Amino acid sequence: RNENCNENYTTDFIYQLYSEEGKGVFDCRKNVLGHMQQGGAPSPFDRNFGTKISAKAMQWISKKLKETYRKGKVFANTDDSVCLLGMRRRNLVFQPVAELKNETDFVHRIPKEQWWLKLRPLMKILAKYKTSYDVSDSGQLEHVAMHSPKEAETGA
């Protein structure tokens, strides 16, 4: 949330709301991303990852220049001459920007398919929602409530 989106719904208010409503089921912490993104001392992982991703980008640019260089000019006029380097399933992948157009909701400035939406049923279970947990097309999950071994034997 943006700190300037509403004068009443501040970070402190939302923190207090979630802390109260958690009622011991979950706890809450405040974390303002802007403060986190300010940087500071990069970790060894950050330095290593930065080196790997920049080396991969430079290799890609060099390869594209060699492929498209003719008679002193660069003819980079194919869809894959403009790419975005990003992580996809633990791999660094170059994806043509032309392909991203089909995967992007430009009105809301988000991807059309959000990978984390598949985790919502699990989130509801962990938050102990009293709701239906339909996680498959084939049917509903049934809640099994056995209170004691005697009930299981007698079928009560």
Secondary structure, DSSP 8 states (H G I E B T S, - for coil): --TTS-SSS-HHHHHHHHHHHHTTT-------HHHHTT--S--HHHHHHHHHHHHHHHHHHHHHHHHHEETTEE---SGGGSEEEEEETTEEEEEEHHHHHHHEETTTTEESS-GGGGGHHHHHHHTT--S----SSS----------HHHHHHT-
